[in-house]
Amino acid sequence: MIEIMIERWSQRDGSTDWLWSIWQDGERRHMGLPQQTADAAEIEARAACHKFMGKSPDDITVL
């Protein structure tokens, strides 16, 4: 199973970063750079999933 995890990180200055990672069978395979929105993180993560894993994710979790 391939899952994309999108995490919200609040910074001390009040800004928010959205980080993404790709997991396969409970093991993290790839991580991306911080994005300004959850949507931007998901778009980049989906593209990376196709590039590195050769298919779409089975699930997306936003934390």
N, C-alpha and C positions, 0 to 999 in steps of 0.2 A: 504494500500500500504506500502510495506517495501522498504526503500531506504538506501543504503550505501553512506555515504559522506566521501570522502578522501580529507584532507586539507594539503596543503604545508605550513610549517612554517620555515621561514629563521631565523637562529640564529645569534647573534652578532658576533660569531666567524667565520661566513661564512658557517657553516654547514647547512644542511636542514633536518628537521624531517617531516615525513609523518604521520599524525594522522588520525584515522578512527573512525567513529561512525555509529550506526545503528539507523534509525528513522522509526517509524511506525505512519502513519496518522498524520504527523507533530510534533510528540513528540519524543525526543531522548530517546532511550531505553538502549543502551549500548555504551561504549567507550573503545577503546583499547589503548595500550601503543604505543609510537612513534616507527616508523619503519624507516629504512635507505633509502628505495625506495618506490615509489608509488605501484609497483608490489607486494612487500612484504606486504604492508598495505592492498591491495585488497585481497590477498590470505588469510591473517589472518581474515579480516572482513567477507569474504565469509564463512570461517569455523565457525566463531562465529555466523553468521546468521543461519546456519544450526543447531548449538548446542542450541542456545537460542530461536530461532523463529520456528525451525522445517521445514524451507524451504529456497529456494534461494531468493535473493532480486529481487524486481520488476525492480529496477533501480539502477545505480551506477553513482554518480556525483563526478568528480575530480575538486577541486578548487585550 
